[in-house]
């Protein structure tokens, strides 16, 4: 119990900030999960550049068809 109280005390401002702003790391976790899927699907890349290119291609929202909007494009 003392260890839990110390942890809350040491991280109180971060806890309060997360509660008040309602900000989470869900976006970062989702991105990380997608990168892990790409890594598993490819099994092995010849070098880091090819791995980076696969990430950009899958997650970057790049449209390979001329005249089309990116996948994450929204009209305002």
Helices and strands as residue ranges (DSSP letters): H 2-10, H 12-21, H 26-42, H 48-59
